[in-house]
Amino acid sequence: MTDLTTNALFSVAGKVVLVTGGSRGIGEMIAAGFLANGAKVYISSRKAEVCDATAARLSEEFGGECVSLPADLSNLEGIDGLVAELTTREDRLDVLVNNAGVSWGAPLDEFPEIGWDKVMDTNVKGVFFLTQRLLPLLEAAATEEDPSRVVNIGSIDGIKAPTFDTVSYGPSKAAVHALTRVLAARLVRRKILVNAIAPGPFPTWMLSTGVGTGGDVEGTDWDAIGQMSPRGRVGSPEDIAGIAIFLSSRAGAYTVGEVITCDGGVIVS
């Protein structure tokens, strides 16, 4: 019998979710959304103490189980370490959110090789190899009715030329969008659905460094920055978590290989 209630369509209760880069910013917003809706969430980031603190805070705030698994996902050693630790704790993974990402700012004429390699290694190589290594856990969770999901976090900077001097960031996110389609085409018959979200301006540490407040998220005038968006505001946790939950729930079970913007109208305007 068809069930078109919101509970049936959008439930992620009981799912096991891994959100990389989950200790702050968009990753934390997505992790909170899954926790608030009954999922068990693992978060990962490079800085162990920050990751641990965020997991404890989210668990307390939303009453669910949020577990910290710190790792550096820019190299295979860190990726394999994370996969090994997760495998000792879980025999399946319902949702992988590849959100971990970095940026590097420098003028075009002075842009260094390290700024190219660090961004590409984390934003592209890390996404591919973590997904590859987690395929056994994703397949273990997948069913015909409820496939496993991979949600890659791209960026509108992978669709349009970026505003800031982050020369390697836009190309890395364009690569994430292309990789999303490649993985989607190859994994859909294995009952793993791959899609991407391309966020616009959100009140994050990364964007605060771009607009000149140097990582001071609380001290940034987000209202002023939001005025540059056609919607007149920056994104909220509800905006980004809502799309991630849609893509991970029954409602998104026939959506494959898409790159969905979440930008308040920046691209279309």
Short mmCIF file of the C-alpha atoms (twelve columns), coordinates in Angstrom:
data_MODEL
# 
_entry.id   MODEL 
# 
loop_
_atom_site.group_PDB 
_atom_site.id 
_atom_site.type_symbol 
_atom_site.label_atom_id 
_atom_site.label_alt_id 
_atom_site.label_comp_id 
_atom_site.label_asym_id 
_atom_site.label_seq_id 
_atom_site.Cartn_x 
_atom_site.Cartn_y 
_atom_site.Cartn_z 
_atom_site.pdbx_PDB_model_num 
ATOM 1   C CA . MET A 1   0.000  0.000  0.000   1 
ATOM 2   C CA . THR A 2   1.320  3.426  -0.958  1 
ATOM 3   C CA . ASP A 3   2.072  5.672  2.025   1 
ATOM 4   C CA . LEU A 4   2.412  9.328  1.092   1 
ATOM 5   C CA . THR A 5   2.579  10.753 4.611   1 
ATOM 6   C CA . THR A 6   5.567  12.912 5.462   1 
ATOM 7   C CA . ASN A 7   6.633  10.371 8.093   1 
ATOM 8   C CA . ALA A 8   6.893  7.649  5.482   1 
ATOM 9   C CA . LEU A 9   8.409  9.831  2.780   1 
ATOM 10  C CA . PHE A 10  11.084 11.636 4.773   1 
ATOM 11  C CA . SER A 11  11.942 9.336  7.688   1 
ATOM 12  C CA . VAL A 12  15.628 8.650  8.327   1 
ATOM 13  C CA . ALA A 13  15.018 7.128  11.774  1 
ATOM 14  C CA . GLY A 14  17.335 4.251  12.582  1 
ATOM 15  C CA . LYS A 15  19.717 4.941  9.712   1 
ATOM 16  C CA . VAL A 16  23.478 4.872  10.281  1 
ATOM 17  C CA . VAL A 17  25.047 8.026  8.833   1 
ATOM 18  C CA . LEU A 18  28.627 9.241  8.418   1 
ATOM 19  C CA . VAL A 19  29.155 12.981 7.867   1 
ATOM 20  C CA . THR A 20  32.726 13.977 7.062   1 
ATOM 21  C CA . GLY A 21  33.782 17.484 8.019   1 
ATOM 22  C CA . GLY A 22  30.985 17.230 10.549  1 
ATOM 23  C CA . SER A 23  32.524 19.232 13.390  1 
ATOM 24  C CA . ARG A 24  31.422 22.654 12.103  1 
ATOM 25  C CA . GLY A 25  29.705 24.525 9.300   1 
ATOM 26  C CA . ILE A 26  27.522 22.756 6.771   1 
ATOM 27  C CA . GLY A 27  28.641 19.330 7.985   1 
ATOM 28  C CA . GLU A 28  27.519 20.095 11.520  1 
ATOM 29  C CA . MET A 29  24.177 21.400 10.209  1 
ATOM 30  C CA . ILE A 30  23.581 18.187 8.261   1 
ATOM 31  C CA . ALA A 31  24.641 15.993 11.177  1 
ATOM 32  C CA . ALA A 32  22.229 17.864 13.459  1 
ATOM 33  C CA . GLY A 33  19.399 17.331 10.982  1 
ATOM 34  C CA . PHE A 34  19.910 13.568 10.896  1 
ATOM 35  C CA . LEU A 35  20.238 13.390 14.690  1 
ATOM 36  C CA . ALA A 36  17.052 15.384 15.191  1 
ATOM 37  C CA . ASN A 37  15.241 12.818 13.074  1 
ATOM 38  C CA . GLY A 38  16.388 9.655  14.802  1 
ATOM 39  C CA . ALA A 39  19.512 8.620  12.897  1 
ATOM 40  C CA . LYS A 40  22.748 7.428  14.488  1 
ATOM 41  C CA . VAL A 41  25.428 9.810  13.265  1 
ATOM 42  C CA . TYR A 42  29.188 9.542  13.048  1 
ATOM 43  C CA . ILE A 43  31.104 12.734 12.374  1 
ATOM 44  C CA . SER A 44  34.700 13.081 11.272  1 
ATOM 45  C CA . SER A 45  37.158 15.970 11.070  1 
ATOM 46  C CA . ARG A 46  40.905 16.459 11.272  1 
ATOM 47  C CA . LYS A 47  41.018 18.088 14.722  1 
ATOM 48  C CA . ALA A 48  40.157 15.409 17.271  1 
ATOM 49  C CA . GLU A 49  39.319 17.720 20.177  1 
ATOM 50  C CA . VAL A 50  36.950 19.817 18.062  1 
ATOM 51  C CA . CYS A 51  35.294 16.715 16.601  1 
ATOM 52  C CA . ASP A 52  34.844 15.195 20.071  1 
ATOM 53  C CA . ALA A 53  33.351 18.408 21.456  1 
ATOM 54  C CA . THR A 54  30.890 18.800 18.583  1 
ATOM 55  C CA . ALA A 55  29.751 15.176 18.871  1 
ATOM 56  C CA . ALA A 56  29.128 15.581 22.603  1 
ATOM 57  C CA . ARG A 57  27.263 18.856 22.104  1 
ATOM 58  C CA . LEU A 58  25.063 17.515 19.287  1 
ATOM 59  C CA . SER A 59  24.238 14.360 21.272  1 
ATOM 60  C CA . GLU A 60  23.148 16.472 24.223  1 
ATOM 61  C CA . GLU A 61  21.212 18.985 22.141  1 
ATOM 62  C CA . PHE A 62  19.297 16.519 19.981  1 
ATOM 63  C CA . GLY A 63  19.151 13.509 22.271  1 
ATOM 64  C CA . GLY A 64  20.523 11.085 19.697  1 
ATOM 65  C CA . GLU A 65  23.815 9.260  19.379  1 
ATOM 66  C CA . CYS A 66  26.583 11.260 17.698  1 
ATOM 67  C CA . VAL A 67  30.017 9.605  17.630  1 
ATOM 68  C CA . SER A 68  33.325 11.319 16.875  1 
ATOM 69  C CA . LEU A 69  35.766 9.565  14.511  1 
ATOM 70  C CA . PRO A 70  38.586 12.044 13.799  1 
ATOM 71  C CA . ALA A 71  40.567 11.529 10.588  1 
ATOM 72  C CA . ASP A 72  42.547 13.342 7.917   1 
ATOM 73  C CA . LEU A 73  40.770 12.432 4.691   1 
ATOM 74  C CA . SER A 74  43.295 14.049 2.357   1 
ATOM 75  C CA . ASN A 75  45.379 10.850 2.298   1 
ATOM 76  C CA . LEU A 76  44.747 7.122  2.079   1 
ATOM 77  C CA . GLU A 77  46.214 6.435  5.520   1 
ATOM 78  C CA . GLY A 78  43.605 8.661  7.142   1 
ATOM 79  C CA . ILE A 79  40.821 7.280  4.965   1 
ATOM 80  C CA . ASP A 80  41.706 3.655  5.703   1 
ATOM 81  C CA . GLY A 81  41.963 4.434  9.405   1 
ATOM 82  C CA . LEU A 82  38.463 5.923  9.440   1 
ATOM 83  C CA . VAL A 83  37.017 2.988  7.495   1 
ATOM 84  C CA . ALA A 84  38.680 0.481  9.836   1 
ATOM 85  C CA . GLU A 85  37.341 2.256  12.929  1 
ATOM 86  C CA . LEU A 86  33.822 2.504  11.517  1 
ATOM 87  C CA . THR A 87  33.897 -1.158 10.487  1 
ATOM 88  C CA . THR A 88  34.668 -2.223 14.057  1 
ATOM 89  C CA . ARG A 89  31.552 -0.368 15.202  1 
ATOM 90  C CA . GLU A 90  29.025 -0.982 12.416  1 
ATOM 91  C CA . ASP A 91  28.195 -3.750 9.947   1 
ATOM 92  C CA . ARG A 92  26.381 -1.373 7.604   1 
ATOM 93  C CA . LEU A 93  26.273 2.271  6.513   1 
ATOM 94  C CA . ASP A 94  23.027 3.717  5.201   1 
ATOM 95  C CA . VAL A 95  24.209 7.226  4.316   1 
ATOM 96  C CA . LEU A 96  27.621 8.696  3.548   1 
ATOM 97  C CA . VAL A 97  27.794 12.500 3.403   1 
ATOM 98  C CA . ASN A 98  31.078 13.547 1.798   1 
ATOM 99  C CA . ASN A 99  31.290 17.067 3.182   1 
ATOM 100 C CA . ALA A 100 34.931 17.398 4.284   1 
ATOM 101 C CA . GLY A 101 36.560 20.121 2.236   1 
ATOM 102 C CA . VAL A 102 39.220 22.803 2.289   1 
ATOM 103 C CA . SER A 103 39.991 25.963 0.376   1 
ATOM 104 C CA . TRP A 104 43.118 28.025 -0.286  1 
ATOM 105 C CA . GLY A 105 43.237 31.734 -1.030  1 
ATOM 106 C CA . ALA A 106 45.968 33.409 -3.066  1 
ATOM 107 C CA . PRO A 107 46.125 35.644 -6.162  1 
ATOM 108 C CA . LEU A 108 46.254 33.786 -9.474  1 
ATOM 109 C CA . ASP A 109 49.834 34.874 -10.279 1 
ATOM 110 C CA . GLU A 110 51.078 33.719 -6.873  1 
ATOM 111 C CA . PHE A 111 48.946 30.617 -6.316  1 
ATOM 112 C CA . PRO A 112 51.193 27.857 -4.876  1 
ATOM 113 C CA . GLU A 113 51.362 24.179 -5.721  1 
ATOM 114 C CA . ILE A 114 50.559 23.271 -2.113  1 
ATOM 115 C CA . GLY A 115 47.310 25.242 -2.410  1 
ATOM 116 C CA . TRP A 116 46.396 23.229 -5.478  1 
ATOM 117 C CA . ASP A 117 47.360 19.821 -4.104  1 
ATOM 118 C CA . LYS A 118 45.829 20.232 -0.644  1 
ATOM 119 C CA . VAL A 119 42.460 21.277 -2.067  1 
ATOM 120 C CA . MET A 120 42.358 18.569 -4.745  1 
ATOM 121 C CA . ASP A 121 43.532 15.853 -2.343  1 
ATOM 122 C CA . THR A 122 40.839 16.609 0.235   1 
ATOM 123 C CA . ASN A 123 37.964 17.728 -1.963  1 
ATOM 124 C CA . VAL A 124 38.259 15.219 -4.809  1 
ATOM 125 C CA . LYS A 125 40.639 12.358 -4.037  1 
ATOM 126 C CA . GLY A 126 39.292 12.024 -0.503  1 
ATOM 127 C CA . VAL A 127 35.690 11.856 -1.696  1 
ATOM 128 C CA . PHE A 128 36.444 9.127  -4.226  1 
ATOM 129 C CA . PHE A 129 38.607 6.885  -2.077  1 
ATOM 130 C CA . LEU A 130 36.441 7.141  1.045   1 
ATOM 131 C CA . THR A 131 33.392 6.194  -1.017  1 
ATOM 132 C CA . GLN A 132 35.327 3.348  -2.645  1 
ATOM 133 C CA . ARG A 133 36.538 1.986  0.694   1 
ATOM 134 C CA . LEU A 134 33.057 2.195  2.226   1 
ATOM 135 C CA . LEU A 135 31.284 0.314  -0.568  1 
ATOM 136 C CA . PRO A 136 31.095 -2.950 1.441   1 
ATOM 137 C CA . LEU A 137 29.285 -1.200 4.314   1 
ATOM 138 C CA . LEU A 138 27.034 0.727  1.912   1 
ATOM 139 C CA . GLU A 139 26.118 -2.465 0.035   1 
ATOM 140 C CA . ALA A 140 25.431 -4.244 3.323   1 
ATOM 141 C CA . ALA A 141 22.743 -1.668 4.126   1 
ATOM 142 C CA . ALA A 142 21.227 -1.444 0.635   1 
ATOM 143 C CA . THR A 143 17.896 -2.953 -0.346  1 
ATOM 144 C CA . GLU A 144 15.733 -2.650 -3.452  1 
ATOM 145 C CA . GLU A 145 13.150 -0.617 -1.538  1 
ATOM 146 C CA . ASP A 146 15.652 1.477  0.433   1 
ATOM 147 C CA . PRO A 147 18.997 1.887  -1.350  1 
ATOM 148 C CA . SER A 148 22.028 3.254  0.460   1 
ATOM 149 C CA . ARG A 149 22.877 6.870  -0.287  1 
ATOM 150 C CA . VAL A 150 25.984 8.930  -0.937  1 
ATOM 151 C CA . VAL A 151 25.537 12.696 -0.745  1 
ATOM 152 C CA . ASN A 152 28.512 14.709 -1.975  1 
ATOM 153 C CA . ILE A 153 28.767 18.356 -0.973  1 
ATOM 154 C CA . GLY A 154 29.875 20.396 -3.969  1 
ATOM 155 C CA . SER A 155 29.503 24.159 -4.342  1 
ATOM 156 C CA . ILE A 156 28.046 26.802 -6.605  1 
ATOM 157 C CA . ASP A 157 31.710 27.730 -7.145  1 
ATOM 158 C CA . GLY A 158 31.891 24.511 -9.150  1 
ATOM 159 C CA . ILE A 159 29.158 25.886 -11.445 1 
ATOM 160 C CA . LYS A 160 30.113 29.561 -11.744 1 
ATOM 161 C CA . ALA A 161 33.380 31.451 -11.380 1 
ATOM 162 C CA . PRO A 162 34.047 32.053 -7.667  1 
ATOM 163 C CA . THR A 163 34.084 35.526 -6.151  1 
ATOM 164 C CA . PHE A 164 37.246 34.992 -4.116  1 
ATOM 165 C CA . ASP A 165 40.866 34.199 -5.070  1 
ATOM 166 C CA . THR A 166 40.400 30.500 -4.370  1 
ATOM 167 C CA . VAL A 167 41.795 29.282 -7.676  1 
ATOM 168 C CA . SER A 168 41.688 25.540 -6.975  1 
ATOM 169 C CA . TYR A 169 38.418 25.443 -5.022  1 
ATOM 170 C CA . GLY A 170 35.976 25.893 -7.915  1 
ATOM 171 C CA . PRO A 171 37.692 23.298 -10.129 1 
ATOM 172 C CA . SER A 172 37.736 20.854 -7.195  1 
ATOM 173 C CA . LYS A 173 33.991 21.242 -6.695  1 
ATOM 174 C CA . ALA A 174 33.296 20.955 -10.426 1 
ATOM 175 C CA . ALA A 175 35.220 17.687 -10.211 1 
ATOM 176 C CA . VAL A 176 33.012 16.599 -7.290  1 
ATOM 177 C CA . HIS A 177 29.931 17.262 -9.432  1 
ATOM 178 C CA . ALA A 178 31.384 15.222 -12.307 1 
ATOM 179 C CA . LEU A 179 32.491 12.464 -9.930  1 
ATOM 180 C CA . THR A 180 28.952 12.358 -8.530  1 
ATOM 181 C CA . ARG A 181 27.580 11.501 -11.974 1 
ATOM 182 C CA . VAL A 182 30.313 8.908  -12.602 1 
ATOM 183 C CA . LEU A 183 29.683 7.171  -9.275  1 
ATOM 184 C CA . ALA A 184 25.901 7.414  -9.673  1 
ATOM 185 C CA . ALA A 185 25.994 5.679  -13.049 1 
ATOM 186 C CA . ARG A 186 28.149 2.840  -11.766 1 
ATOM 187 C CA . LEU A 187 26.570 2.288  -8.360  1 
ATOM 188 C CA . VAL A 188 22.846 2.615  -9.028  1 
ATOM 189 C CA . ARG A 189 22.530 -1.068 -10.009 1 
ATOM 190 C CA . ARG A 190 24.324 -1.939 -6.768  1 
ATOM 191 C CA . LYS A 191 21.492 -0.208 -4.903  1 
ATOM 192 C CA . ILE A 192 23.636 2.793  -3.932  1 
ATOM 193 C CA . LEU A 193 22.278 6.177  -5.012  1 
ATOM 194 C CA . VAL A 194 24.739 9.052  -5.408  1 
ATOM 195 C CA . ASN A 195 23.754 12.728 -5.593  1 
ATOM 196 C CA . ALA A 196 25.324 16.069 -4.750  1 
ATOM 197 C CA . ILE A 197 24.306 19.350 -3.146  1 
ATOM 198 C CA . ALA A 198 25.891 22.604 -4.335  1 
ATOM 199 C CA . PRO A 199 25.509 25.126 -1.487  1 
ATOM 200 C CA . GLY A 200 25.767 28.869 -1.851  1 
ATOM 201 C CA . PRO A 201 26.497 31.261 1.033   1 
ATOM 202 C CA . PHE A 202 26.085 29.744 4.498   1 
ATOM 203 C CA . PRO A 203 27.320 31.129 7.851   1 
ATOM 204 C CA . THR A 204 30.451 28.984 8.029   1 
ATOM 205 C CA . TRP A 205 34.071 29.299 9.088   1 
ATOM 206 C CA . MET A 206 35.196 28.857 5.488   1 
ATOM 207 C CA . LEU A 207 33.032 31.680 4.160   1 
ATOM 208 C CA . SER A 208 34.028 33.951 7.050   1 
ATOM 209 C CA . THR A 209 37.655 33.612 5.948   1 
ATOM 210 C CA . GLY A 210 36.622 34.562 2.417   1 
ATOM 211 C CA . VAL A 211 34.753 37.704 3.426   1 
ATOM 212 C CA . GLY A 212 37.619 38.927 5.587   1 
ATOM 213 C CA . THR A 213 36.565 38.127 9.149   1 
ATOM 214 C CA . GLY A 214 39.220 35.433 9.446   1 
ATOM 215 C CA . GLY A 215 37.186 32.558 10.837  1 
ATOM 216 C CA . ASP A 216 35.171 34.638 13.313  1 
ATOM 217 C CA . VAL A 217 31.795 33.082 12.548  1 
ATOM 218 C CA . GLU A 218 30.010 34.834 15.417  1 
ATOM 219 C CA . GLY A 219 31.495 38.212 14.549  1 
ATOM 220 C CA . THR A 220 30.605 38.156 10.865  1 
ATOM 221 C CA . ASP A 221 27.708 40.326 9.667   1 
ATOM 222 C CA . TRP A 222 25.771 37.536 7.979   1 
ATOM 223 C CA . ASP A 223 22.765 39.793 7.379   1 
ATOM 224 C CA . ALA A 224 24.921 42.043 5.197   1 
ATOM 225 C CA . ILE A 225 26.366 39.082 3.321   1 
ATOM 226 C CA . GLY A 226 22.892 37.651 2.870   1 
ATOM 227 C CA . GLN A 227 21.785 40.802 1.064   1 
ATOM 228 C CA . MET A 228 23.964 39.715 -1.853  1 
ATOM 229 C CA . SER A 229 21.737 36.665 -2.339  1 
ATOM 230 C CA . PRO A 230 18.434 36.998 -4.251  1 
ATOM 231 C CA . ARG A 231 16.687 35.486 -1.200  1 
ATOM 232 C CA . GLY A 232 18.146 38.256 0.942   1 
ATOM 233 C CA . ARG A 233 19.759 35.959 3.500   1 
ATOM 234 C CA . VAL A 234 22.407 33.293 3.941   1 
ATOM 235 C CA . GLY A 235 21.449 29.653 4.199   1 
ATOM 236 C CA . SER A 236 20.177 28.048 7.402   1 
ATOM 237 C CA . PRO A 237 20.518 24.572 8.935   1 
ATOM 238 C CA . GLU A 238 16.965 23.806 7.841   1 
ATOM 239 C CA . ASP A 239 17.855 24.562 4.224   1 
ATOM 240 C CA . ILE A 240 20.843 22.244 3.914   1 
ATOM 241 C CA . ALA A 241 19.668 19.502 6.295   1 
ATOM 242 C CA . GLY A 242 16.321 19.376 4.498   1 
ATOM 243 C CA . ILE A 243 17.886 18.537 1.149   1 
ATOM 244 C CA . ALA A 244 20.261 15.991 2.686   1 
ATOM 245 C CA . ILE A 245 17.347 14.266 4.432   1 
ATOM 246 C CA . PHE A 246 15.261 14.310 1.229   1 
ATOM 247 C CA . LEU A 247 18.100 12.655 -0.709  1 
ATOM 248 C CA . SER A 248 18.547 10.044 2.047   1 
ATOM 249 C CA . SER A 249 14.885 9.160  2.569   1 
ATOM 250 C CA . ARG A 250 12.136 7.379  0.619   1 
ATOM 251 C CA . ALA A 251 11.333 10.697 -1.040  1 
ATOM 252 C CA . GLY A 252 14.711 10.674 -2.789  1 
ATOM 253 C CA . ALA A 253 14.811 6.999  -3.766  1 
ATOM 254 C CA . TYR A 254 14.365 7.715  -7.506  1 
ATOM 255 C CA . THR A 255 16.741 10.685 -7.705  1 
ATOM 256 C CA . VAL A 256 20.117 9.649  -9.104  1 
ATOM 257 C CA . GLY A 257 23.195 11.603 -10.171 1 
ATOM 258 C CA . GLU A 258 21.771 15.060 -9.557  1 
ATOM 259 C CA . VAL A 259 23.599 18.202 -8.422  1 
ATOM 260 C CA . ILE A 260 21.026 20.246 -6.496  1 
ATOM 261 C CA . THR A 261 21.827 23.884 -5.765  1 
ATOM 262 C CA . CYS A 262 20.986 25.295 -2.345  1 
ATOM 263 C CA . ASP A 263 21.949 28.927 -2.847  1 
ATOM 264 C CA . GLY A 264 18.963 31.235 -2.505  1 
ATOM 265 C CA . GLY A 265 18.843 31.831 -6.243  1 
ATOM 266 C CA . VAL A 266 22.440 32.902 -6.886  1 
ATOM 267 C CA . ILE A 267 22.978 30.654 -9.908  1 
ATOM 268 C CA . VAL A 268 19.701 31.301 -11.686 1 
ATOM 269 C CA . SER A 269 20.007 35.054 -11.111 1 
# 
